[in-house]
Amino acid sequence: MAAKLIDLIEALRQAMHALYEYGAPQSQIMAISVLLDYYIVRYQRYQLATWQREQNAR
């Protein structure tokens, strides 16, 4: 799951950069930015849950 989230985050980052370079409306760039933030937080929560499981296993 982590690899898929990382790939998705990178794809969103590249899309946001391409929209900016293309001169897309700010609203489109912000929409991608919101998705990017959401998936970064989701990935961080996944990492935290994994770390907590490892700690509890000790």
PyMOL CGO cylinders between C-alpha atoms (Angstrom):
from pymol import cmd
from pymol.cgo import CYLINDER

trace = [
    CYLINDER, 0.00, 0.00, 0.00, 2.81, 2.41, 0.84, 0.3, 1, 1, 1, 1, 1, 1,
    CYLINDER, 2.81, 2.41, 0.84, 4.34, 2.09, -2.63, 0.3, 1, 1, 1, 1, 1, 1,
    CYLINDER, 4.34, 2.09, -2.63, 0.98, 2.85, -4.26, 0.3, 1, 1, 1, 1, 1, 1,
    CYLINDER, 0.98, 2.85, -4.26, 0.50, 5.93, -2.09, 0.3, 1, 1, 1, 1, 1, 1,
    CYLINDER, 0.50, 5.93, -2.09, 4.00, 7.15, -2.90, 0.3, 1, 1, 1, 1, 1, 1,
    CYLINDER, 4.00, 7.15, -2.90, 3.36, 6.66, -6.63, 0.3, 1, 1, 1, 1, 1, 1,
    CYLINDER, 3.36, 6.66, -6.63, 0.05, 8.50, -6.37, 0.3, 1, 1, 1, 1, 1, 1,
    CYLINDER, 0.05, 8.50, -6.37, 1.63, 11.38, -4.46, 0.3, 1, 1, 1, 1, 1, 1,
    CYLINDER, 1.63, 11.38, -4.46, 4.36, 11.69, -7.08, 0.3, 1, 1, 1, 1, 1, 1,
    CYLINDER, 4.36, 11.69, -7.08, 1.83, 11.60, -9.93, 0.3, 1, 1, 1, 1, 1, 1,
    CYLINDER, 1.83, 11.60, -9.93, -0.23, 14.34, -8.27, 0.3, 1, 1, 1, 1, 1, 1,
    CYLINDER, -0.23, 14.34, -8.27, 2.88, 16.42, -7.70, 0.3, 1, 1, 1, 1, 1, 1,
    CYLINDER, 2.88, 16.42, -7.70, 3.83, 16.11, -11.36, 0.3, 1, 1, 1, 1, 1, 1,
    CYLINDER, 3.83, 16.11, -11.36, 0.27, 16.94, -12.46, 0.3, 1, 1, 1, 1, 1, 1,
    CYLINDER, 0.27, 16.94, -12.46, 0.25, 20.05, -10.30, 0.3, 1, 1, 1, 1, 1, 1,
    CYLINDER, 0.25, 20.05, -10.30, 3.59, 21.14, -11.75, 0.3, 1, 1, 1, 1, 1, 1,
    CYLINDER, 3.59, 21.14, -11.75, 2.36, 20.52, -15.32, 0.3, 1, 1, 1, 1, 1, 1,
    CYLINDER, 2.36, 20.52, -15.32, -0.82, 22.52, -14.71, 0.3, 1, 1, 1, 1, 1, 1,
    CYLINDER, -0.82, 22.52, -14.71, 1.25, 25.38, -13.33, 0.3, 1, 1, 1, 1, 1, 1,
    CYLINDER, 1.25, 25.38, -13.33, 3.61, 25.30, -16.32, 0.3, 1, 1, 1, 1, 1, 1,
    CYLINDER, 3.61, 25.30, -16.32, 0.66, 25.13, -18.71, 0.3, 1, 1, 1, 1, 1, 1,
    CYLINDER, 0.66, 25.13, -18.71, -0.86, 28.20, -17.10, 0.3, 1, 1, 1, 1, 1, 1,
    CYLINDER, -0.86, 28.20, -17.10, -3.98, 26.45, -15.88, 0.3, 1, 1, 1, 1, 1, 1,
    CYLINDER, -3.98, 26.45, -15.88, -6.47, 28.35, -13.72, 0.3, 1, 1, 1, 1, 1, 1,
    CYLINDER, -6.47, 28.35, -13.72, -5.50, 28.63, -10.07, 0.3, 1, 1, 1, 1, 1, 1,
    CYLINDER, -5.50, 28.63, -10.07, -8.63, 26.66, -9.10, 0.3, 1, 1, 1, 1, 1, 1,
    CYLINDER, -8.63, 26.66, -9.10, -7.38, 23.58, -10.96, 0.3, 1, 1, 1, 1, 1, 1,
    CYLINDER, -7.38, 23.58, -10.96, -3.96, 23.82, -9.36, 0.3, 1, 1, 1, 1, 1, 1,
    CYLINDER, -3.96, 23.82, -9.36, -5.57, 24.18, -5.93, 0.3, 1, 1, 1, 1, 1, 1,
    CYLINDER, -5.57, 24.18, -5.93, -7.77, 21.14, -6.54, 0.3, 1, 1, 1, 1, 1, 1,
    CYLINDER, -7.77, 21.14, -6.54, -4.69, 19.03, -7.24, 0.3, 1, 1, 1, 1, 1, 1,
    CYLINDER, -4.69, 19.03, -7.24, -2.98, 20.59, -4.22, 0.3, 1, 1, 1, 1, 1, 1,
    CYLINDER, -2.98, 20.59, -4.22, -5.86, 19.55, -1.96, 0.3, 1, 1, 1, 1, 1, 1,
    CYLINDER, -5.86, 19.55, -1.96, -5.70, 15.98, -3.26, 0.3, 1, 1, 1, 1, 1, 1,
    CYLINDER, -5.70, 15.98, -3.26, -1.95, 15.97, -2.79, 0.3, 1, 1, 1, 1, 1, 1,
    CYLINDER, -1.95, 15.97, -2.79, -2.29, 17.14, 0.81, 0.3, 1, 1, 1, 1, 1, 1,
    CYLINDER, -2.29, 17.14, 0.81, -4.94, 14.49, 1.48, 0.3, 1, 1, 1, 1, 1, 1,
    CYLINDER, -4.94, 14.49, 1.48, -2.80, 11.63, 0.20, 0.3, 1, 1, 1, 1, 1, 1,
    CYLINDER, -2.80, 11.63, 0.20, 0.33, 12.88, 1.97, 0.3, 1, 1, 1, 1, 1, 1,
    CYLINDER, 0.33, 12.88, 1.97, -1.59, 12.87, 5.26, 0.3, 1, 1, 1, 1, 1, 1,
    CYLINDER, -1.59, 12.87, 5.26, -2.99, 9.43, 4.46, 0.3, 1, 1, 1, 1, 1, 1,
    CYLINDER, -2.99, 9.43, 4.46, 0.53, 8.13, 3.82, 0.3, 1, 1, 1, 1, 1, 1,
    CYLINDER, 0.53, 8.13, 3.82, 1.78, 9.66, 7.07, 0.3, 1, 1, 1, 1, 1, 1,
    CYLINDER, 1.78, 9.66, 7.07, -1.07, 7.99, 8.98, 0.3, 1, 1, 1, 1, 1, 1,
    CYLINDER, -1.07, 7.99, 8.98, -0.19, 4.67, 7.33, 0.3, 1, 1, 1, 1, 1, 1,
    CYLINDER, -0.19, 4.67, 7.33, 3.44, 5.10, 8.40, 0.3, 1, 1, 1, 1, 1, 1,
    CYLINDER, 3.44, 5.10, 8.40, 2.39, 5.96, 11.96, 0.3, 1, 1, 1, 1, 1, 1,
    CYLINDER, 2.39, 5.96, 11.96, 0.08, 2.94, 12.19, 0.3, 1, 1, 1, 1, 1, 1,
    CYLINDER, 0.08, 2.94, 12.19, 2.85, 0.69, 10.91, 0.3, 1, 1, 1, 1, 1, 1,
    CYLINDER, 2.85, 0.69, 10.91, 5.29, 2.11, 13.43, 0.3, 1, 1, 1, 1, 1, 1,
    CYLINDER, 5.29, 2.11, 13.43, 2.76, 1.69, 16.27, 0.3, 1, 1, 1, 1, 1, 1,
    CYLINDER, 2.76, 1.69, 16.27, 2.15, -1.95, 15.32, 0.3, 1, 1, 1, 1, 1, 1,
    CYLINDER, 2.15, -1.95, 15.32, 5.90, -2.55, 15.36, 0.3, 1, 1, 1, 1, 1, 1,
    CYLINDER, 5.90, -2.55, 15.36, 6.21, -0.92, 18.77, 0.3, 1, 1, 1, 1, 1, 1,
    CYLINDER, 6.21, -0.92, 18.77, 3.32, -2.94, 20.18, 0.3, 1, 1, 1, 1, 1, 1,
    CYLINDER, 3.32, -2.94, 20.18, 4.86, -6.15, 18.86, 0.3, 1, 1, 1, 1, 1, 1,
    CYLINDER, 4.86, -6.15, 18.86, 7.97, -5.61, 20.99, 0.3, 1, 1, 1, 1, 1, 1,
]
cmd.load_cgo(trace, "trace")
